[in-house]
Amino acid sequence: MRLHNNAANDSAEYAIVVRSDYKGRGLGWQLMQMMIAYGRKRGLRSIEGKVLHENKAMLDMCRQFGFEIAIDPKNASICDVRLAL
């Protein structure tokens, strides 16, 4: 899990990677909850990321957490995700 603040320190880009043999156990869900709670505690206004269009599990999880999802205008195989905190 990674959360990298922008220069203005008001938003951050996230990354979550779960090893293949640990997928489907809820680990990604727990990491996302921790990351969102940490972002709120740090006073961030939003968390953003880029997700491959084929990564249906991550996109579904983002929807459940309330992220806005849009196709990247420069690359249709990537979705931009954003959660306002």
A tleap script that builds the chain and sets N, CA, C and O, in Angstrom:
source leaprc.protein.ff14SB
mol = sequence {
  NMET ARG LEU HIE ASN ASN ALA ALA ASN ASP
  SER ALA GLU TYR ALA ILE VAL VAL ARG SER
  ASP TYR LYS GLY ARG GLY LEU GLY TRP GLN
  LEU MET GLN MET MET ILE ALA TYR GLY ARG
  LYS ARG GLY LEU ARG SER ILE GLU GLY LYS
  VAL LEU HIE GLU ASN LYS ALA MET LEU ASP
  MET CYS ARG GLN PHE GLY PHE GLU ILE ALA
  ILE ASP PRO LYS ASN ALA SER ILE CYS ASP
  VAL ARG LEU ALA CLEU
}
set mol.1.N position { 0.856 -1.163 0.000 }
set mol.1.CA position { 0.000 0.000 0.000 }
set mol.1.C position { 0.904 1.229 0.000 }
set mol.1.O position { 1.920 1.276 0.693 }
set mol.2.N position { 0.506 2.223 -0.797 }
set mol.2.CA position { 1.270 3.469 -0.876 }
set mol.2.C position { 0.298 4.623 -1.027 }
set mol.2.O position { -0.705 4.512 -1.733 }
set mol.3.N position { 0.593 5.721 -0.370 }
set mol.3.CA position { -0.182 6.951 -0.496 }
set mol.3.C position { 0.826 8.086 -0.615 }
set mol.3.O position { 1.560 8.378 0.329 }
set mol.4.N position { 0.858 8.732 -1.800 }
set mol.4.CA position { 1.866 9.756 -2.078 }
set mol.4.C position { 1.192 11.111 -2.247 }
set mol.4.O position { 0.444 11.328 -3.200 }
set mol.5.N position { 1.464 12.025 -1.313 }
set mol.5.CA position { 0.856 13.363 -1.341 }
set mol.5.C position { 1.380 14.184 -2.509 }
set mol.5.O position { 2.526 14.024 -2.929 }
set mol.6.N position { 0.520 15.076 -3.037 }
set mol.6.CA position { 0.957 16.028 -4.056 }
set mol.6.C position { 1.696 17.180 -3.371 }
set mol.6.O position { 1.771 17.233 -2.144 }
set mol.7.N position { 2.237 18.094 -4.168 }
set mol.7.CA position { 3.040 19.209 -3.627 }
set mol.7.C position { 2.224 20.115 -2.705 }
set mol.7.O position { 2.755 20.648 -1.730 }
set mol.8.N position { 0.934 20.292 -3.009 }
set mol.8.CA position { 0.081 21.148 -2.181 }
set mol.8.C position { -0.366 20.439 -0.904 }
set mol.8.O position { -0.948 21.060 -0.014 }
set mol.9.N position { -0.095 19.147 -0.819 }
set mol.9.CA position { -0.444 18.351 0.353 }
set mol.9.C position { -1.953 18.300 0.614 }
set mol.9.O position { -2.381 18.171 1.760 }
set mol.10.N position { -2.761 18.402 -0.458 }
set mol.10.CA position { -4.214 18.331 -0.275 }
set mol.10.C position { -4.839 17.089 -0.907 }
set mol.10.O position { -5.997 16.770 -0.638 }
set mol.11.N position { -4.081 16.393 -1.738 }
set mol.11.CA position { -4.555 15.127 -2.289 }
set mol.11.C position { -3.379 14.181 -2.410 }
set mol.11.O position { -2.224 14.587 -2.281 }
set mol.12.N position { -3.679 12.918 -2.659 }
set mol.12.CA position { -2.615 11.922 -2.752 }
set mol.12.C position { -3.002 10.839 -3.740 }
set mol.12.O position { -4.180 10.525 -3.910 }
set mol.13.N position { -2.000 10.276 -4.386 }
set mol.13.CA position { -2.210 9.144 -5.279 }
set mol.13.C position { -1.962 7.872 -4.478 }
set mol.13.O position { -1.021 7.791 -3.688 }
set mol.14.N position { -2.824 6.881 -4.695 }
set mol.14.CA position { -2.692 5.642 -3.946 }
set mol.14.C position { -2.275 4.492 -4.853 }
set mol.14.O position { -2.437 4.550 -6.071 }
set mol.15.N position { -1.743 3.464 -4.245 }
set mol.15.CA position { -1.463 2.200 -4.927 }
set mol.15.C position { -1.636 1.088 -3.916 }
set mol.15.O position { -1.164 1.183 -2.783 }
set mol.16.N position { -2.309 0.044 -4.329 }
set mol.16.CA position { -2.466 -1.146 -3.496 }
set mol.16.C position { -2.110 -2.350 -4.355 }
set mol.16.O position { -2.623 -2.500 -5.464 }
set mol.17.N position { -1.241 -3.197 -3.849 }
set mol.17.CA position { -0.873 -4.420 -4.543 }
set mol.17.C position { -1.045 -5.571 -3.558 }
set mol.17.O position { -0.546 -5.527 -2.434 }
set mol.18.N position { -1.757 -6.598 -4.001 }
set mol.18.CA position { -1.951 -7.793 -3.182 }
set mol.18.C position { -1.402 -8.980 -3.963 }
set mol.18.O position { -1.751 -9.182 -5.126 }
set mol.19.N position { -0.565 -9.744 -3.335 }
set mol.19.CA position { 0.004 -10.932 -3.978 }
set mol.19.C position { -1.103 -11.865 -4.444 }
set mol.19.O position { -2.123 -12.011 -3.770 }
set mol.20.N position { -0.907 -12.490 -5.584 }
set mol.20.CA position { -1.943 -13.331 -6.200 }
set mol.20.C position { -2.497 -14.386 -5.252 }
set mol.20.O position { -3.706 -14.613 -5.225 }
set mol.21.N position { -1.647 -15.027 -4.484 }
set mol.21.CA position { -2.120 -16.095 -3.601 }
set mol.21.C position { -2.847 -15.561 -2.363 }
set mol.21.O position { -3.361 -16.351 -1.571 }
set mol.22.N position { -2.901 -14.239 -2.181 }
set mol.22.CA position { -3.649 -13.642 -1.077 }
set mol.22.C position { -4.923 -12.943 -1.532 }
set mol.22.O position { -5.676 -12.425 -0.707 }
set mol.23.N position { -5.169 -12.925 -2.839 }
set mol.23.CA position { -6.370 -12.267 -3.359 }
set mol.23.C position { -7.616 -13.034 -2.945 }
set mol.23.O position { -7.591 -14.254 -2.780 }
set mol.24.N position { -8.713 -12.286 -2.782 }
set mol.24.CA position { -9.985 -12.902 -2.406 }
set mol.24.C position { -10.156 -13.136 -0.917 }
set mol.24.O position { -11.110 -13.797 -0.506 }
set mol.25.N position { -9.263 -12.615 -0.107 }
set mol.25.CA position { -9.330 -12.797 1.348 }
set mol.25.C position { -9.711 -11.523 2.092 }
set mol.25.O position { -9.770 -11.511 3.322 }
set mol.26.N position { -9.972 -10.441 1.341 }
set mol.26.CA position { -10.365 -9.192 1.982 }
set mol.26.C position { -9.202 -8.293 2.364 }
set mol.26.O position { -9.404 -7.254 2.993 }
set mol.27.N position { -7.996 -8.675 1.995 }
set mol.27.CA position { -6.831 -7.882 2.358 }
set mol.27.C position { -6.847 -6.525 1.648 }
set mol.27.O position { -6.556 -5.504 2.272 }
set mol.28.N position { -7.181 -6.500 0.361 }
set mol.28.CA position { -7.260 -5.239 -0.373 }
set mol.28.C position { -8.281 -4.301 0.237 }
set mol.28.O position { -8.053 -3.095 0.330 }
set mol.29.N position { -9.410 -4.860 0.652 }
set mol.29.CA position { -10.482 -4.079 1.296 }
set mol.29.C position { -9.961 -3.437 2.581 }
set mol.29.O position { -10.185 -2.250 2.820 }
set mol.30.N position { -9.271 -4.216 3.401 }
set mol.30.CA position { -8.733 -3.685 4.663 }
set mol.30.C position { -7.684 -2.609 4.411 }
set mol.30.O position { -7.661 -1.591 5.104 }
set mol.31.N position { -6.815 -2.825 3.422 }
set mol.31.CA position { -5.791 -1.830 3.100 }
set mol.31.C position { -6.437 -0.533 2.618 }
set mol.31.O position { -5.987 0.555 2.977 }
set mol.32.N position { -7.491 -0.645 1.806 }
set mol.32.CA position { -8.190 0.543 1.316 }
set mol.32.C position { -8.825 1.307 2.485 }
set mol.32.O position { -8.737 2.534 2.534 }
set mol.33.N position { -9.453 0.608 3.414 }
set mol.33.CA position { -10.044 1.259 4.596 }
set mol.33.C position { -8.980 1.997 5.394 }
set mol.33.O position { -9.193 3.132 5.819 }
set mol.34.N position { -7.831 1.353 5.600 }
set mol.34.CA position { -6.745 1.973 6.352 }
set mol.34.C position { -6.220 3.214 5.628 }
set mol.34.O position { -5.948 4.240 6.252 }
set mol.35.N position { -6.081 3.108 4.318 }
set mol.35.CA position { -5.563 4.212 3.532 }
set mol.35.C position { -6.510 5.415 3.567 }
set mol.35.O position { -6.062 6.552 3.713 }
set mol.36.N position { -7.803 5.168 3.436 }
set mol.36.CA position { -8.788 6.248 3.487 }
set mol.36.C position { -8.788 6.906 4.869 }
set mol.36.O position { -8.817 8.133 4.972 }
set mol.37.N position { -8.757 6.103 5.920 }
set mol.37.CA position { -8.728 6.651 7.279 }
set mol.37.C position { -7.469 7.486 7.497 }
set mol.37.O position { -7.529 8.551 8.112 }
set mol.38.N position { -6.344 7.012 7.001 }
set mol.38.CA position { -5.086 7.760 7.133 }
set mol.38.C position { -5.163 9.080 6.367 }
set mol.38.O position { -4.732 10.116 6.872 }
set mol.39.N position { -5.709 9.046 5.152 }
set mol.39.CA position { -5.857 10.263 4.356 }
set mol.39.C position { -6.720 11.293 5.053 }
set mol.39.O position { -6.406 12.483 5.043 }
set mol.40.N position { -7.798 10.844 5.655 }
set mol.40.CA position { -8.674 11.771 6.397 }
set mol.40.C position { -7.939 12.351 7.601 }
set mol.40.O position { -8.027 13.548 7.877 }
set mol.41.N position { -7.225 11.503 8.303 }
set mol.41.CA position { -6.479 11.958 9.482 }
set mol.41.C position { -5.429 13.001 9.100 }
set mol.41.O position { -5.175 13.937 9.858 }
set mol.42.N position { -4.822 12.838 7.928 }
set mol.42.CA position { -3.806 13.779 7.443 }
set mol.42.C position { -4.418 15.047 6.854 }
set mol.42.O position { -3.687 15.974 6.506 }
set mol.43.N position { -5.740 15.106 6.737 }
set mol.43.CA position { -6.412 16.294 6.233 }
set mol.43.C position { -6.445 16.406 4.715 }
set mol.43.O position { -6.622 17.498 4.177 }
set mol.44.N position { -6.276 15.280 4.019 }
set mol.44.CA position { -6.334 15.308 2.564 }
set mol.44.C position { -7.757 15.586 2.101 }
set mol.44.O position { -8.723 15.221 2.772 }
set mol.45.N position { -7.876 16.232 0.953 }
set mol.45.CA position { -9.196 16.492 0.370 }
set mol.45.C position { -9.644 15.368 -0.546 }
set mol.45.O position { -10.841 15.148 -0.732 }
set mol.46.N position { -8.669 14.648 -1.125 }
set mol.46.CA position { -9.026 13.549 -2.024 }
set mol.46.C position { -7.899 12.531 -2.134 }
set mol.46.O position { -6.735 12.813 -1.846 }
set mol.47.N position { -8.293 11.339 -2.562 }
set mol.47.CA position { -7.365 10.262 -2.888 }
set mol.47.C position { -7.658 9.879 -4.335 }
set mol.47.O position { -8.815 9.731 -4.728 }
set mol.48.N position { -6.596 9.722 -5.119 }
set mol.48.CA position { -6.757 9.462 -6.548 }
set mol.48.C position { -5.875 8.298 -6.969 }
set mol.48.O position { -4.895 7.965 -6.304 }
set mol.49.N position { -6.245 7.690 -8.085 }
set mol.49.CA position { -5.422 6.611 -8.610 }
set mol.49.C position { -5.765 6.291 -10.043 }
set mol.49.O position { -6.720 6.823 -10.608 }
set mol.50.N position { -4.978 5.421 -10.616 }
set mol.50.CA position { -5.198 4.925 -11.968 }
set mol.50.C position { -5.336 3.411 -11.863 }
set mol.50.O position { -4.520 2.740 -11.231 }
set mol.51.N position { -6.386 2.885 -12.497 }
set mol.51.CA position { -6.688 1.457 -12.418 }
set mol.51.C position { -6.888 0.936 -13.836 }
set mol.51.O position { -7.593 1.551 -14.636 }
set mol.52.N position { -6.269 -0.193 -14.143 }
set mol.52.CA position { -6.491 -0.797 -15.449 }
set mol.52.C position { -7.971 -1.129 -15.628 }
set mol.52.O position { -8.618 -1.630 -14.708 }
set mol.53.N position { -8.489 -0.852 -16.793 }
set mol.53.CA position { -9.904 -1.102 -17.093 }
set mol.53.C position { -10.267 -2.564 -16.860 }
set mol.53.O position { -11.405 -2.866 -16.502 }
set mol.54.N position { -9.325 -3.466 -17.057 }
set mol.54.CA position { -9.573 -4.901 -16.892 }
set mol.54.C position { -9.566 -5.353 -15.425 }
set mol.54.O position { -9.954 -6.482 -15.125 }
set mol.55.N position { -9.130 -4.482 -14.519 }
set mol.55.CA position { -9.064 -4.835 -13.095 }
set mol.55.C position { -10.438 -4.603 -12.458 }
set mol.55.O position { -10.636 -3.661 -11.690 }
set mol.56.N position { -11.367 -5.477 -12.794 }
set mol.56.CA position { -12.762 -5.332 -12.351 }
set mol.56.C position { -12.887 -5.380 -10.830 }
set mol.56.O position { -13.729 -4.688 -10.259 }
set mol.57.N position { -12.063 -6.185 -10.172 }
set mol.57.CA position { -12.141 -6.293 -8.710 }
set mol.57.C position { -11.810 -4.951 -8.044 }
set mol.57.O position { -12.512 -4.525 -7.126 }
set mol.58.N position { -10.747 -4.290 -8.504 }
set mol.58.CA position { -10.369 -2.993 -7.913 }
set mol.58.C position { -11.410 -1.930 -8.246 }
set mol.58.O position { -11.759 -1.119 -7.387 }
set mol.59.N position { -11.907 -1.923 -9.471 }
set mol.59.CA position { -12.926 -0.938 -9.840 }
set mol.59.C position { -14.200 -1.139 -9.042 }
set mol.59.O position { -14.840 -0.167 -8.641 }
set mol.60.N position { -14.580 -2.392 -8.804 }
set mol.60.CA position { -15.769 -2.673 -7.996 }
set mol.60.C position { -15.560 -2.203 -6.560 }
set mol.60.O position { -16.460 -1.620 -5.956 }
set mol.61.N position { -14.371 -2.458 -6.015 }
set mol.61.CA position { -14.076 -2.010 -4.657 }
set mol.61.C position { -14.108 -0.488 -4.587 }
set mol.61.O position { -14.639 0.073 -3.628 }
set mol.62.N position { -13.549 0.186 -5.584 }
set mol.62.CA position { -13.571 1.650 -5.612 }
set mol.62.C position { -15.014 2.157 -5.620 }
set mol.62.O position { -15.342 3.104 -4.906 }
set mol.63.N position { -15.870 1.533 -6.420 }
set mol.63.CA position { -17.291 1.931 -6.447 }
set mol.63.C position { -17.925 1.788 -5.066 }
set mol.63.O position { -18.660 2.669 -4.621 }
set mol.64.N position { -17.641 0.687 -4.398 }
set mol.64.CA position { -18.220 0.436 -3.078 }
set mol.64.C position { -17.755 1.460 -2.047 }
set mol.64.O position { -18.492 1.780 -1.114 }
set mol.65.N position { -16.552 1.970 -2.208 }
set mol.65.CA position { -16.037 2.992 -1.297 }
set mol.65.C position { -16.466 4.395 -1.695 }
set mol.65.O position { -16.211 5.348 -0.958 }
set mol.66.N position { -17.117 4.542 -2.853 }
set mol.66.CA position { -17.628 5.840 -3.261 }
set mol.66.C position { -16.717 6.630 -4.188 }
set mol.66.O position { -16.935 7.825 -4.384 }
set mol.67.N position { -15.709 5.999 -4.759 }
set mol.67.CA position { -14.826 6.680 -5.698 }
set mol.67.C position { -15.594 7.051 -6.960 }
set mol.67.O position { -16.470 6.305 -7.399 }
set mol.68.N position { -15.269 8.198 -7.541 }
set mol.68.CA position { -15.734 8.559 -8.880 }
set mol.68.C position { -14.803 7.851 -9.859 }
set mol.68.O position { -13.589 7.818 -9.655 }
set mol.69.N position { -15.371 7.286 -10.919 }
set mol.69.CA position { -14.570 6.541 -11.884 }
set mol.69.C position { -14.815 7.104 -13.275 }
set mol.69.O position { -15.961 7.276 -13.689 }
set mol.70.N position { -13.737 7.388 -13.995 }
set mol.70.CA position { -13.825 7.910 -15.356 }
set mol.70.C position { -12.710 7.293 -16.192 }
set mol.70.O position { -11.639 6.977 -15.674 }
set mol.71.N position { -12.960 7.126 -17.465 }
set mol.71.CA position { -11.934 6.612 -18.365 }
set mol.71.C position { -10.901 7.712 -18.608 }
set mol.71.O position { -11.257 8.864 -18.855 }
set mol.72.N position { -9.632 7.350 -18.538 }
set mol.72.CA position { -8.540 8.292 -18.781 }
set mol.72.C position { -8.636 8.783 -20.221 }
set mol.72.O position { -8.642 7.967 -21.142 }
set mol.73.N position { -8.711 10.100 -20.441 }
set mol.73.CA position { -8.856 10.626 -21.803 }
set mol.73.C position { -7.660 10.335 -22.705 }
set mol.73.O position { -7.782 10.387 -23.929 }
set mol.74.N position { -6.510 10.029 -22.116 }
set mol.74.CA position { -5.308 9.743 -22.902 }
set mol.74.C position { -5.120 8.254 -23.188 }
set mol.74.O position { -4.370 7.879 -24.089 }
set mol.75.N position { -5.812 7.402 -22.408 }
set mol.75.CA position { -5.621 5.958 -22.555 }
set mol.75.C position { -6.891 5.247 -22.107 }
set mol.75.O position { -7.175 5.184 -20.911 }
set mol.76.N position { -7.653 4.714 -23.045 }
set mol.76.CA position { -8.946 4.084 -22.743 }
set mol.76.C position { -8.819 2.791 -21.950 }
set mol.76.O position { -9.822 2.278 -21.454 }
set mol.77.N position { -7.617 2.256 -21.820 }
set mol.77.CA position { -7.450 1.025 -21.041 }
set mol.77.C position { -7.224 1.313 -19.561 }
set mol.77.O position { -7.029 0.391 -18.769 }
set mol.78.N position { -7.251 2.601 -19.184 }
set mol.78.CA position { -7.023 3.007 -17.792 }
set mol.78.C position { -8.201 3.835 -17.310 }
set mol.78.O position { -8.746 4.657 -18.046 }
set mol.79.N position { -8.582 3.605 -16.068 }
set mol.79.CA position { -9.624 4.415 -15.429 }
set mol.79.C position { -8.980 5.302 -14.370 }
set mol.79.O position { -8.120 4.854 -13.611 }
set mol.80.N position { -9.399 6.548 -14.326 }
set mol.80.CA position { -9.007 7.461 -13.255 }
set mol.80.C position { -10.043 7.322 -12.150 }
set mol.80.O position { -11.243 7.405 -12.410 }
set mol.81.N position { -9.593 7.114 -10.928 }
set mol.81.CA position { -10.513 6.995 -9.789 }
set mol.81.C position { -10.182 8.084 -8.786 }
set mol.81.O position { -9.018 8.426 -8.580 }
set mol.82.N position { -11.225 8.627 -8.165 }
set mol.82.CA position { -11.039 9.730 -7.208 }
set mol.82.C position { -12.074 9.635 -6.108 }
set mol.82.O position { -13.265 9.462 -6.369 }
set mol.83.N position { -11.609 9.751 -4.874 }
set mol.83.CA position { -12.499 9.774 -3.721 }
set mol.83.C position { -12.326 11.097 -3.000 }
set mol.83.O position { -11.242 11.406 -2.505 }
set mol.84.N position { -13.398 11.880 -2.940 }
set mol.84.CA position { -13.376 13.120 -2.175 }
set mol.84.C position { -13.483 12.766 -0.702 }
set mol.84.O position { -14.358 11.994 -0.308 }
set mol.85.N position { -12.600 13.325 0.110 }
set mol.85.CA position { -12.626 13.076 1.544 }
set mol.85.C position { -13.259 14.256 2.222 }
set mol.85.O position { -13.390 14.269 3.445 }
savepdb mol mol.pdb
quit
